[in-house]
Amino acid sequence: MFVTNPFAQIDLVSSTVLQAWLVLMVLLVIAGTVADVIHKKSAKYFFQLEEEQKRLAKREVPSGERVSLAVKTVTNEVLTSSEFENPKRRASHLLTMYGFVLLAIATAVLVFVYPDAKEGTPAIWPIVWHVGAIMLAIGTLWFWFFIRVDVFSEGNNPIDFKQRDIFVVALMAMAIFGLIWSFLQSSSPGFWSDLFFVLFIAAATFLFSTILWSKFAHMFFKPAAAYQKKLAWADGSREKLPDIPDLSSPETHEKYPDIPKYLGKNPPYMGLGIKREPPNHY
């Protein structure tokens, strides 16, 4: 199973049809992302925000510092997802992200490079495909049943499905159906393997054709938003947020007399209240 190219053993459709389907999925991703940008006016928002930051900026960020911020964005927010301070959420996100990337790359290689090579496919690519599917299944199942805010924090039913869940449910279904199909294809090909192949294709098509209504496009916007946020703090515009004053300074006490009255002349830093306890109050 793990070293067998499942796409090379399909009797339902030809390799040409599979290749055409994969090209269609790429076109759906492009069209869905463009439609999402137009519908949500994301590009307009980013341009307006950039102009507002320039107006409020207190310093000009040199090009070298901009490159450094871009590199930090790629390494932190994209490659390692360090913005997730919850280690479970971060691990689930990384499993899902890298699992999807491995599955997508391996699918393209197996479908286009080795479409009919039942025995000649290098073992590494089927292994990458299966490892990616397993990582994607673990990451999405972990998130769906144990990490989702409305389940973990609010105690809602874990199988309650809403529009916002399209992205993760489609990813979960694609990974699970793909693994079951591959297992059946290698052990006992026939009706059941064909059925789960159809379910795998249906789940993938659903994933790539519902971008306008799901969170798929946020994968492309997230790095841009993270970089813009870093730039806002570097140039002093601070996303229109006020400076945090020194609570022990006489100037702050004169401006805010309630501070020394209720907290003393040298109040301790109490941190963000939201981080003091986990949000599970159901």
C-alpha positions as CSV (number, residue, x, y, z in Angstrom):
1,M,0.0,0.0,0.0
2,F,2.6,2.6,1.1
3,V,4.9,2.0,-1.9
4,T,2.2,1.5,-4.5
5,N,1.0,4.3,-6.8
6,P,-2.8,4.2,-6.3
7,F,-3.5,6.4,-9.3
8,A,-1.8,3.9,-11.7
9,Q,-4.2,1.1,-10.8
10,I,-7.5,2.9,-11.4
11,D,-9.9,1.2,-13.9
12,L,-12.7,3.7,-13.7
13,V,-11.0,6.6,-15.5
14,S,-7.9,7.0,-17.7
15,S,-4.8,8.8,-16.7
16,T,-5.7,11.6,-19.2
17,V,-9.0,12.2,-17.4
18,L,-7.2,12.3,-14.0
19,Q,-4.7,14.8,-15.4
20,A,-7.5,17.0,-16.8
21,W,-9.3,16.8,-13.4
22,L,-6.1,17.9,-11.6
23,V,-5.7,20.9,-14.0
24,L,-9.3,21.8,-13.4
25,M,-8.7,21.8,-9.6
26,V,-5.8,24.2,-10.0
27,L,-8.0,26.5,-12.1
28,L,-10.7,26.3,-9.5
29,V,-8.2,27.4,-6.8
30,I,-7.1,30.4,-8.9
31,A,-10.7,31.3,-9.8
32,G,-12.0,30.9,-6.3
33,T,-9.2,32.9,-4.8
34,V,-9.7,35.8,-7.3
35,A,-13.5,35.6,-6.6
36,D,-12.7,35.7,-2.8
37,V,-10.5,38.8,-3.3
38,I,-13.2,40.6,-5.3
39,H,-16.1,39.6,-3.0
40,K,-14.4,40.4,0.3
41,K,-12.4,43.3,-1.2
42,S,-9.3,41.9,0.4
43,A,-6.8,43.7,-1.9
44,K,-8.6,47.0,-1.5
45,Y,-8.4,46.6,2.3
46,F,-4.7,45.9,2.2
47,F,-4.0,48.8,0.0
48,Q,-6.1,51.2,2.1
49,L,-4.4,49.9,5.3
50,E,-0.9,50.4,3.7
51,E,-1.8,54.0,2.9
52,E,-3.1,54.6,6.4
53,Q,0.1,53.1,7.9
54,K,2.2,55.4,5.8
55,R,0.2,58.4,7.1
56,L,0.6,57.4,10.7
57,A,4.2,56.1,10.4
58,K,6.8,57.7,12.7
59,R,9.8,56.4,10.8
60,E,10.8,55.1,7.4
61,V,11.6,51.4,7.5
62,P,14.8,50.8,5.4
63,S,14.8,48.2,2.7
64,G,17.1,45.9,4.7
65,E,14.8,45.9,7.7
66,R,11.8,45.2,5.3
67,V,13.6,42.1,3.9
68,S,14.4,41.0,7.5
69,L,10.7,41.3,8.4
70,A,9.7,39.4,5.3
71,V,12.1,36.5,6.2
72,K,10.8,36.5,9.7
73,T,7.2,36.3,8.4
74,V,8.1,33.3,6.2
75,T,10.0,31.4,8.9
76,N,7.7,32.3,11.8
77,E,4.1,32.6,10.5
78,V,4.4,30.4,7.4
79,L,7.0,27.6,8.1
80,T,6.6,27.2,11.8
81,S,3.3,28.8,12.7
82,S,4.9,30.4,15.8
83,E,1.9,32.8,16.2
84,F,0.0,29.9,17.8
85,E,1.0,30.0,21.4
86,N,-1.2,27.0,22.2
87,P,1.2,24.1,21.4
88,K,-1.7,21.7,20.6
89,R,-3.2,24.2,18.1
90,R,0.2,24.8,16.6
91,A,0.9,21.1,16.2
92,S,-2.5,20.4,14.6
93,H,-2.0,23.3,12.3
94,L,1.5,22.2,11.2
95,L,0.3,18.6,10.7
96,T,-2.6,19.9,8.5
97,M,-0.5,22.3,6.5
98,Y,2.5,20.1,5.8
99,G,0.2,17.1,5.2
100,F,-1.7,19.0,2.6
101,V,1.4,20.2,0.9
102,L,3.0,16.7,0.8
103,L,-0.3,15.2,-0.5
104,A,-0.7,17.9,-3.2
105,I,2.8,17.6,-4.5
106,A,2.9,13.8,-4.5
107,T,-0.5,13.7,-6.2
108,A,0.8,15.9,-9.0
109,V,3.9,13.8,-9.5
110,L,2.0,10.5,-9.4
111,V,-0.7,11.7,-11.8
112,F,1.5,13.5,-14.3
113,V,4.9,11.8,-14.1
114,Y,4.0,8.2,-13.4
115,P,0.4,7.9,-14.5
116,D,0.6,4.3,-15.8
117,A,3.6,3.0,-13.9
118,K,2.1,0.3,-11.7
119,E,5.5,-1.2,-10.9
120,G,8.0,1.5,-12.1
121,T,6.9,4.3,-9.8
122,P,9.8,5.2,-7.3
123,A,8.7,4.2,-3.9
124,I,9.4,7.6,-2.4
125,W,6.4,9.3,-4.1
126,P,3.7,6.8,-2.9
127,I,5.3,7.1,0.6
128,V,5.2,10.9,0.5
129,W,1.5,10.7,-0.7
130,H,0.5,8.4,2.1
131,V,2.5,10.2,4.8
132,G,0.9,13.5,3.7
133,A,-2.6,11.9,3.8
134,I,-2.0,10.5,7.3
135,M,-0.6,13.8,8.6
136,L,-3.6,15.7,7.1
137,A,-6.1,13.2,8.7
138,I,-4.5,13.4,12.1
139,G,-4.3,17.2,12.0
140,T,-7.9,17.8,10.9
141,L,-9.4,15.1,13.2
142,W,-7.4,16.5,16.2
143,F,-8.6,20.0,15.4
144,W,-12.2,19.0,14.7
145,F,-12.9,17.0,17.9
146,F,-10.5,18.5,20.5
147,I,-9.3,22.0,19.6
148,R,-12.1,23.9,17.9
149,V,-13.1,26.9,20.0
150,D,-16.9,26.2,19.9
151,V,-16.2,22.6,21.1
152,F,-13.3,23.1,23.5
153,S,-14.3,26.5,25.0
154,E,-18.1,26.5,24.6
155,G,-19.0,22.8,24.8
156,N,-20.9,22.6,21.5
157,N,-21.5,19.3,19.8
158,P,-18.3,18.3,17.9
159,I,-20.2,17.1,14.9
160,D,-22.2,20.4,14.5
161,F,-21.4,21.5,11.0
162,K,-21.6,25.1,9.8
163,Q,-20.4,27.0,6.7
164,R,-17.2,28.0,8.5
165,D,-16.3,24.3,8.8
166,I,-16.3,23.6,5.0
167,F,-12.5,23.9,4.7
168,V,-11.5,21.6,7.5
169,V,-14.2,19.0,6.9
170,A,-13.3,18.8,3.2
171,L,-9.7,18.3,4.0
172,M,-10.6,15.7,6.6
173,A,-12.8,13.8,4.2
174,M,-10.3,13.9,1.4
175,A,-7.5,12.5,3.5
176,I,-9.6,9.8,5.1
177,F,-11.3,8.7,1.9
178,G,-8.0,8.7,0.1
179,L,-6.3,6.4,2.7
180,I,-9.3,4.0,2.7
181,W,-9.3,3.9,-1.1
182,S,-5.5,3.3,-1.3
183,F,-5.8,0.4,1.2
184,L,-8.7,-1.2,-0.6
185,Q,-7.1,-0.6,-4.0
186,S,-3.9,-2.5,-2.9
187,S,-5.7,-5.3,-1.0
188,S,-9.0,-6.1,-2.7
189,P,-9.7,-3.8,-5.7
190,G,-13.3,-3.8,-6.8
191,F,-16.6,-2.1,-5.9
192,W,-15.6,-0.7,-2.5
193,S,-12.2,0.6,-3.7
194,D,-14.0,2.3,-6.6
195,L,-16.6,3.8,-4.3
196,F,-14.0,5.3,-2.0
197,F,-12.1,6.6,-5.0
198,V,-15.2,8.4,-6.1
199,L,-15.6,9.8,-2.5
200,F,-12.0,10.9,-2.5
201,I,-12.4,12.7,-5.8
202,A,-15.7,14.2,-4.6
203,A,-14.2,15.5,-1.4
204,A,-11.2,17.1,-3.2
205,T,-13.5,18.7,-5.8
206,F,-15.7,20.0,-3.0
207,L,-12.6,21.5,-1.3
208,F,-11.3,23.3,-4.4
209,S,-14.7,24.4,-5.7
210,T,-16.0,26.1,-2.4
211,I,-13.1,28.5,-1.9
212,L,-15.5,31.5,-2.0
213,W,-17.4,30.1,1.0
214,S,-14.5,28.5,3.0
215,K,-11.3,29.5,4.6
216,F,-9.1,28.1,1.8
217,A,-8.0,31.5,0.5
218,H,-6.8,32.6,4.0
219,M,-3.7,30.5,3.3
220,F,-2.6,33.1,0.8
221,F,-3.7,36.2,2.7
222,K,-2.3,35.1,6.1
223,P,1.4,35.8,5.2
224,A,0.6,39.2,3.7
225,A,-1.4,40.2,6.8
226,A,1.4,39.0,9.1
227,Y,4.0,41.0,7.2
228,Q,1.9,44.1,7.2
229,K,1.4,43.8,10.9
230,K,5.2,43.5,11.5
231,L,5.7,46.5,9.3
232,A,3.1,48.6,11.2
233,W,5.0,48.0,14.5
234,A,8.3,48.7,12.9
235,D,7.3,52.1,11.4
236,G,5.5,53.2,14.6
237,S,2.0,53.3,13.2
238,R,1.2,50.4,15.5
239,E,-2.1,49.5,13.7
240,K,-3.6,52.6,15.2
241,L,-3.1,51.3,18.7
242,P,-1.9,53.7,21.4
243,D,1.6,53.4,23.0
244,I,1.7,51.5,26.3
245,P,2.9,54.1,28.9
246,D,5.2,53.4,31.8
247,L,2.8,52.9,34.6
248,S,5.4,54.0,37.2
249,S,6.4,57.3,35.6
250,P,5.2,60.7,37.1
251,E,4.0,61.8,33.7
252,T,1.6,58.8,33.4
253,H,0.4,59.4,37.0
254,E,-0.3,63.0,36.2
255,K,-2.2,62.1,33.1
256,Y,-4.0,59.1,34.7
257,P,-4.4,59.9,38.5
258,D,-6.4,56.7,39.0
259,I,-3.3,54.6,38.5
260,P,-1.3,55.6,41.6
261,K,-4.6,55.8,43.6
262,Y,-5.7,52.3,43.0
263,L,-2.5,50.5,41.9
264,G,0.2,52.4,43.8
265,K,3.1,54.4,42.5
266,N,4.9,51.3,41.1
267,P,2.2,49.0,39.8
268,P,3.3,45.5,38.8
269,Y,2.9,44.3,35.2
270,M,-0.1,41.9,35.3
271,G,0.1,40.7,31.7
272,L,-2.8,39.9,29.4
273,G,-5.8,38.6,31.3
274,I,-6.8,36.4,28.4
275,K,-3.7,34.3,28.9
276,R,-4.2,33.6,32.6
277,E,-6.4,30.6,32.2
278,P,-7.5,28.3,29.4
279,P,-10.9,29.3,27.8
280,N,-12.9,26.3,28.8
281,H,-15.9,27.6,30.7
282,Y,-18.7,25.4,29.5
